[in-house]
Amino acid sequence: MPRRYQQTPPEDLVNYIGHPVRFFTSFGKRVDGILVSVDGTTVRVAERVQHGVAQYPVEMDSIQATEVYR
């Protein structure tokens, strides 16, 4: 089976640390990056920006859809 983004429940994200992820938030923002950590109700994502990489937290309750590249 070829690798692709697959919908994944937020509670399963802890199993995919280090994988590419894609989130769609309730604010209409799409977040693409590498899953760095899952801590309670917050996930930390490393996203490529213009001059490097930025890490920032995303609250699970603001996520509408979660996909993991696997």
N, C-alpha and C positions, 0 to 999 in steps of 0.2 A: 504494500500500500504506500503510495507516495506521501511525503510529508506535506502538510498544509495547515493553515489555521483552522482549529476545531473549537467549537463552542465548549466551554468548560465552566462548571459551577464555581462560584467564588470560594466556597468552602474547600474545594480541591486544589486551590492554587498553591498551597504549601508543598505539594508534591512536584511542582514545576519551577522551583527556584533555579535561576540560571537560564531558563528558556525564554525565547522571544514571546511577548504577549501583546495583545491589542485590547484596549478597553474603550468602551463608549460610555461617557458619563451622562448623568441626567441633565447636565448643563449644555449638552450637544457637542462636547469636545471629544476628539479621538486621540487616545494616548497610545503610542507605539514605543516599545522599548524592551529591555531585558528585566525580568522579574528579579529583584535583589533580595527582598525579604517579605515575610508575612508576619505581622505582629498584632494579634487580636483582630481589631476591625480596620487595620490600616495595612496597605500593601505599599512597598517602596519599589519604584521603577527607575531604571537608568535609561534616559532617552538621549539620543544623539542630537546635539544642537550645532549651530553654525561653527563654533570653534572648540568642539570637544564633546563632553558628555555631562549631563546634569541629572542628579538624582533628586527625586521628590516623592512625598507620600501622596497616596490617593485613598480616600476613605471608601471602604467597601459599600457603605450605604448610598454613595453617590454614583455607583457603577450600575449601568443598565444592562450591559452585555460584556462578557469576558471570553476572549479566544486565546488559545495557546497554540503555538506552532509546534507540532509534533507529528 
